[in-house]
């Protein structure tokens, strides 16, 4: 890389007048695509000027205290992509205690959660044009960090130069900085070129980078999924060779990277990379195990590919942004198939009760990854219920069947609708249309009964106190049995008048002796 490529400058003719702003790059890179470079320049200047009110003000405070400050990493990458948000990352030569002194009088709020790793966080409101915006800011001291062969936590040491800080970054597209307030663009590892090529490379050798922090292997898959970038061949090769190193990283850190990947715009790309490199064998082994199976209804594609298609189809049904519960359920819904596979006499392959086995496997894997109890419960329940629709066949649903379906799904009903619809990946258009119509009919029946009976809150027609009064007994197991009987009666027949419910309860009680 030409040394002249290292420094670029954002030149401002008149702050706030974007038509007078230029972005000069001291480089011969990208000569074949000047229009693309011009677009990158324009986006970057626009984004950086937008955050100038807060970034420049903060930089001047550091400058007055004798320290330097630079916008860095993902913030610079996103500015170049035209997608910089209000979460800003900075790096500085000031030590954390100095950062606190500089920022405490300036920030609206301050937190020190990451101070052990050299990071100070802050929130600052600033006027941008005619609007006051809130910025979340993190300032991190120049540092280098590395794992030893057995530790789950990185050892942190501080550096003295921004070049030393940038070389420790995970990928070249995250190893760019803009020194403030002069807005000097620092790119010693060709990140701008890789950004234009939409490729992920490491500043040094990938082996050295992944040895420093093995979680970067999962970040490669995550950034590929988030940015829709390709991962360089040498990086993929290092991921395959060093996949076992991910085992020293804590379950919590692995889980967070996996979440970001699954919630990205292109999760299939990232998940496929995890599987192909062997990382999934260490962090989510149930996924690659699906490659060996054949689905009894979709023999033209294995269960692994089917699961990724279901994930993508579930994403298309999301209404209020990415839904982690739905996406995890879609990805994991068939993981019970390898353990339940049977070869039938007629040549078919069956997976009886794979939804029950899969629910247990889902709970075990998500618990190992330290997911919350609530999320584990919800995803496992969706996996368990994902075949319930097919159990009723394609005929007319009875009222009692609809009530039971709604009761069993509970607050997950909306997600179960989406998961069930997504689970149809057949290429047979006639069959796909028939299944879609059948589910349309079910949703119509649910809506009708909900309107008639307030189905979401199904209860027996008599409560516990009324049961005790009618049967003239006190609290005990018999009350629970009576309650269950009345609930089944309610599900089967719908609402009952009080006298009819009392009569049915007394008749049942007499049969109990």
Rosetta blueprint (number, residue, H / E / L):
1 X L
2 X L
3 X H
4 X H
5 X H
6 X H
7 X E
8 X E
9 X E
10 X E
11 X E
12 X E
13 X L
14 X L
15 X L
16 X L
17 X L
18 X H
19 X H
20 X H
21 X E
22 X E
23 X E
24 X E
25 X E
26 X L
27 X L
28 X L
29 X L
30 X L
31 X H
32 X H
33 X H
34 X H
35 X H
36 X H
37 X H
38 X H
39 X H
40 X H
41 X H
42 X H
43 X H
44 X H
45 X H
46 X H
47 X H
48 X H
49 X H
50 X H
51 X H
52 X H
53 X H
54 X H
55 X H
56 X H
57 X H
58 X H
59 X H
60 X H
61 X H
62 X H
63 X H
64 X H
65 X L
66 X L
67 X L
68 X L
69 X E
70 X E
71 X E
72 X E
73 X L
74 X H
75 X H
76 X H
77 X H
78 X H
79 X H
80 X H
81 X H
82 X L
83 X L
84 X L
85 X L
86 X L
87 X E
88 X E
89 X E
90 X E
91 X E
92 X E
93 X L
94 X L
95 X L
96 X H
97 X H
98 X H
99 X H
100 X H
101 X H
102 X H
103 X H
104 X H
105 X L
106 X L
107 X L
108 X L
109 X E
110 X E
111 X E
112 X L
113 X L
114 X L
115 X H
116 X H
117 X H
118 X L
119 X E
120 X E
121 X E
122 X E
123 X E
124 X E
125 X E
126 X E
127 X E
128 X E
129 X L
130 X L
131 X E
132 X E
133 X E
134 X E
135 X E
136 X E
137 X E
138 X E
139 X E
140 X E
141 X E
142 X L
143 X E
144 X E
145 X E
146 X E
147 X L
148 X L
149 X L
150 X L
151 X L
152 X L
153 X L
154 X L
155 X E
156 X E
157 X E
158 X E
159 X L
160 X L
161 X L
162 X H
163 X H
164 X H
165 X H
166 X H
167 X H
168 X L
169 X L
170 X L
171 X L
172 X H
173 X H
174 X H
175 X L
176 X L
177 X E
178 X E
179 X E
180 X E
181 X L
182 X L
183 X L
184 X E
185 X E
186 X E
187 X L
188 X L
189 X L
190 X L
191 X H
192 X H
193 X H
194 X H
195 X H
196 X H
197 X H
198 X L
199 X E
200 X E
201 X L
202 X L
203 X L
204 X L
205 X L
206 X H
207 X H
208 X H
209 X H
210 X H
211 X H
212 X H
213 X L
214 X L
215 X H
216 X H
217 X H
218 X H
219 X H
220 X H
221 X H
222 X H
223 X H
224 X H
225 X H
226 X H
227 X H
228 X L
229 X L
230 X E
231 X E
232 X L
233 X H
234 X H
235 X H
236 X H
237 X H
238 X H
239 X H
240 X H
241 X H
242 X L
243 X H
244 X H
245 X H
246 X H
247 X H
248 X H
249 X L
250 X L
251 X H
252 X H
253 X H
254 X H
255 X H
256 X H
257 X H
258 X H
259 X H
260 X H
261 X H
262 X H
263 X L
264 X L
265 X L
266 X L
267 X H
268 X H
269 X H
270 X H
271 X H
272 X H
273 X H
274 X H
275 X H
276 X H
277 X H
278 X L
279 X H
280 X H
281 X H
282 X H
283 X H
284 X L
285 X H
286 X H
287 X H
288 X H
289 X H
290 X H
291 X H
292 X H
293 X L
294 X E
295 X L
296 X L
297 X L
298 X L
299 X L
300 X L
301 X L
302 X E
303 X H
304 X H
305 X H
306 X H
307 X H
308 X H
309 X H
310 X H
311 X H
312 X H
313 X H
314 X H
315 X H
316 X H
317 X L
318 X L
319 X L
320 X L
321 X L
322 X L
323 X L
324 X H
325 X H
326 X H
327 X H
328 X H
329 X H
330 X H
331 X H
332 X H
333 X L
334 X L
335 X L
336 X L
337 X H
338 X H
339 X H
340 X H
341 X L
342 X E
343 X E
344 X L
345 X L
346 X L
347 X L
348 X L
349 X E
350 X E
351 X L
352 X L
353 X L
354 X H
355 X H
356 X H
357 X H
358 X H
359 X H
360 X H
361 X H
362 X H
363 X H
364 X H
365 X H
366 X H
367 X H
368 X H
369 X L
370 X L
371 X L
372 X L
373 X H
374 X H
375 X H
376 X H
377 X H
378 X H
379 X H
380 X H
381 X H
382 X H
383 X H
384 X H
385 X H
386 X L
387 X L
388 X H
389 X H
390 X H
391 X H
392 X L
393 X L
394 X L
395 X L
396 X L
397 X L
398 X L
399 X H
400 X H
401 X H
402 X H
403 X H
404 X H
405 X H
406 X H
407 X H
408 X H
409 X H
410 X H
411 X H
412 X H
413 X H
414 X H
415 X H
416 X H
417 X H
418 X H
419 X H
420 X H
421 X H
422 X H
423 X L
424 X L
425 X L
426 X L
427 X L
428 X L
429 X H
430 X H
431 X H
432 X H
433 X H
434 X H
435 X H
436 X H
437 X H
438 X H
439 X H
440 X H
441 X H
442 X H
443 X H
444 X H
445 X H
446 X H
447 X H
448 X H
449 X H
450 X H
451 X H
452 X H
453 X H
454 X L
455 X H
456 X H
457 X H
458 X L
459 X L
460 X L
461 X L
462 X L
463 X L
464 X H
465 X H
466 X H
467 X H
468 X H
469 X H
470 X H
471 X H
472 X L
473 X L
474 X L
475 X L
476 X L
477 X H
478 X H
479 X H
480 X H
481 X H
482 X H
483 X H
484 X H
485 X H
486 X H
487 X H
488 X H
489 X H
490 X H
491 X H
492 X H
493 X H
494 X L
495 X L
496 X L
497 X L
498 X H
499 X H
500 X H
501 X H
502 X H
503 X H
504 X H
505 X H
506 X H
507 X H
508 X H
509 X H
510 X H
511 X H
512 X L
513 X L
